[in-house]
Amino acid sequence: MFSVVGVRFKKAGKIYYFDPSDLPVEQEHAVIVETARGIEYGKVVIGRRTVDEADVVQPLKRVIRIADQNDAKLVEDNRAAAKNAFSICQDKIKDHQLKMKLVDVEYTFDRNKIIFYFTAEGRVDFRELVKDLASIFRTRIELRQIGVRDEAKMLGGIGPCGRILCCSSFLGDFEPVSIKMAKDQNLSLNPTKISGLCGRLMCCLKYEHDNYESAKDELPRIGSEVVTPFGNGRLVSLNVNDRLAKVQIFDMKKVMDLPLDDVVEQA
C-alpha cells in the first residue's frame, strides 16, 4: 500500500500522483514536486489517501516541500516571462517563414526549459528556429506540436451551449468520441451542430452515451417486429429521452409514435 496525493499543474490538466512522505500535505495546498521534466509547482486536488501498489506507476515521484509565497511569486514571474517569450518566438517564426501557429509558451518552474506549443498541418523543420531561440534565452528549448483539441483546451472559449469549454474548465483527459454516439442520441448529424470550437466532435456527446447504451439493452431492437395495441409492426426508431417508439403498423400501413411501454419485441 502507498500513501499518495493527487496534484494538478494546470486548471484542467491531468492529475498526477506523488508520494507526500511525512509532509503535512492537504488538499488545496500548493506544493513543489519532482517530475519527469524537472522540479514543478502544482496544486493538491486529491488529499492524502492510501492506494494499492498496482494502482500507481513506479517509481512514485515525491513531494519535495509545501510551496511558499516566494514560490508563488516565481510562478507569476515565469508567466510574465512566458508572455515575452511568446512575442519573440512569433517574430522568429515570421523571420523563418514557417507554416506553424504558436499557441502557448511555458517555463518550467526551475526555468531549466521553455516549452513552445504550436499547431501545424504537417511536419515542420524548426531546427534553425530552435537555434535562434536557444541563443536568445540561453536555456533548453522544446517545441511541441499539439492537436486542435489541445489548442482549444489551452486557449479556452465559449461552446455552442453558451458555457465555458469543458476541456478548458474541468476535463482532465480527452476521451474518444464517435459519430455513433450522436446517432444513438438521435442528434442531427450536421457537422456544424455536433462539432466544438476545435472542429472535432463535441466531448459532451460522451457524457450521456453510457446511459443510452444501457437503455438500449432494455429496449426493443430497431428493425425488429413488435406487438402494439394497434397490432403487429416493425420498430423504425426510438426516442429514449421522450420514451417514444416510431412503429410501422402492418395492418394500418402507417407509421405511429407510441409510448415505449406499449411496444413489446416479439420473441
N, C-alpha and C positions, 0 to 999 in steps of 0.2 A: 504493500500500500504506500501511496505517495501523498504528501500534502502539497497542494498546488493553489495558485491564484490565477485568474484569467485577466490578461492585460490586453488593452486595445491601444493602438498607436494613432489611429485616425478616427474621426467621428463615427463613420460607418464601416470601419475596417474589420478585418478578421480578428478573432480573439485567439491569443496565443497563451499557452500555459507555462508558468515559471515556478521554480522552487523558492518559496519565501524564506526558507531556513528558519531561524529563530527571530526574525524581524517581526515587529507588531504591525504587520500589513493588514489593512482593512479595505473594504470596498470604498471607492471614490478617492482613495489615496493616489497621488502621483508618485511614480517610482522610477528608478534608474535600473535598467536591466541589461543583461548581456545577451546579444542576439547574434545571428549568423553574420550580420553585416556590421557588427560593432556595438558600441555602447549606445543605447537608445532611451528616450524618455517616453513613458506611457502612463495610462490611467488604469487602475484596477477596476474592472467592471464585474468581476465574479470574485467574491470573497473567498477566504481560505476554506478549502474542502479536501476531503480525502478520496482518492480515486484508485482504482486497480492499476497494477503495473501495465496491463495490456492496453489501458486507455491513454497512455502518454507515449510520446515519441522520445526515445532515448538518443543521446544523453539529454536530460532535462536541464535547460539553462536556468541560472539562478537570478533572484532579485539582489542587486548589489546593495541598494540602500533606498530609503524613502526620500523622495525629491524635496528640496527646499526652495526658498524664494530665488536664490541665485540660479538654480537650475531652470526655474520657470522663466527668468529673465533671459537666460541663454537661449531658450527655445524661441522667445519672441525676437531676439536679435538674429537668430538663424532664419526666421521667416522674413524679416526685413531684408536680410542679405539675399535670400532666395528671389525676392521680387527684383532686386537689382540684377541678379544673375540671369533672370528671365529676359530682361530687356537686352542685355549684352548678347545672349545666345540668339535671340531673334535677329539682331543685326548681323551676326556672323552667318546665320542660315541664309540671309539675303545675299551677303557677300559671296557665299559659295554656290548660290543659286540651286539650293537643294529643295526637292519636292517633298517637304515634310512640314507638319504643323506642330509647333511646340505647344504642349498642353499645360505642363506644370513643372516646377523645379523644386527640389527638396534637398536640404542639407541634412546629413546625419547629425545626431546630437553632438558628437565629438568633432564634427567638421572634418573628418577624415575623407569624406567623399561627398560629391554633389551628384545628384541623380536628375537627369533631364528626361522627362516623359514626353513622347511625341507620337503622332499618328502619321501614317503614310500608306498609300495604296499598294506599294510594293516594297522591295528591299531598297535601302538607301546606303550609299557608300559615304559614311560620315567620318572617315579616318582623318582627313585634313581638319574637319571641324573640331574633332576631339583634341588634336594637337594645339589648335588655336585656343581652345577653352582651357587646356591644361597650362599653357604659358601665361594666361591671364590670372587664373585662380590659384595656381600653384598647389593643387591637391588632386586627388584621384577623381576622374571624371567617368561617369557611366551614362550612356544614352540608352534608354529603354523604350522600345516600340510597344505601344499598347493598342487594344482594340477600341471600337466605338463605344462599347458598353462601359469600359473603364474610363473613357473620356467623359461620358455623361456623369459617371459617379464622382469624378474629380471636380467637374465644373458645376454640377448641380443644375437646378432649374425647376420649372413648374410643369407637371404632367397634364395630359388631356383631362384628367379628373379635377384639376384645379388645386391639387395638393403638391407639396414638395416631392421630388422624385424619391421613390422608395430606396433606390440604390445609394443615393447620397445622404439619406436620413437615418436608415436603420438596417438595411440589408448588408450583412457581412460578406456573403458569398453569392455569386450568380448561379442559379440552378438552371438546368436545361429546360427550354420552353419550346413546344412544338405546335404546329398548326392544328394538330389533332385535339389539343386542349380547347381551342376556340370552337371547333366543330362539336365537341362533346357538350359545350355550354350553349349551343345554338346561337353563337355570336356571328355577326356579319364577318365575312371573310375578306372584306375590303381592307387592303393593307393600311390605308390611312386611318382606319378605325381601330385596329388592333396592334399598331406599332407605336413605340415610345419615341422620345426625342432622339434617341440614338439610331432610330431607323430599324431596330430589331423588334421582334415580338415583345409585347409588354410583359414584364416579370409577374405582374399581378394575375396573369392567366393561370399561373401555377397555384395560387392561393386556394382556390375552391375546387381544384381538379380532383383531389383525393375524395372529396365528398361526392362529386359526380360519379367517380369510378365505383365507390361503394354503393351508391344508389342504383347504378346500372345493374349490379349483381342481383338486386332485389326486384327489378322491373322486367317486364317482357322485352324480348329482343326485337329491335326494329326489323321488319320484314317477316316476322313470324305471324302465324294465324292465331287470332284471339277470339274470345267469346265476349259479347257485349249484350246489354239489354235490348239492343236493336237487331241482334243476330250476329252471325259469324262475320269476321272480316280480317283484313291484313293491317298490321301496325305500320304506319307510314313514318311517324316521327314522335318524339317525346319532348315535353317541356317540363323539366324536372322542377324548376322554381315554382311554376303555377300548378304543378301536379295535374297536367293535362296530357292526353294522348290524341294524336290525329290518326283516325282509323278509317280505312276504306271498307265500307259495309258492302258485302257481296250482293245481297238481295236488293238493297236500295240503290245500288250502283252510284253511291256518292260518298264523299269524304266528310267525316264528322269529328268535331272536337269533343272528347268525352273525359270525364274525371278518371284519373288513373285507377281509382278504387273500383270502377265499373268495368275495367278491362282485365281479362284473365287470359294468360297464354295457354293455348291448348297443349296438352301433354304429348 
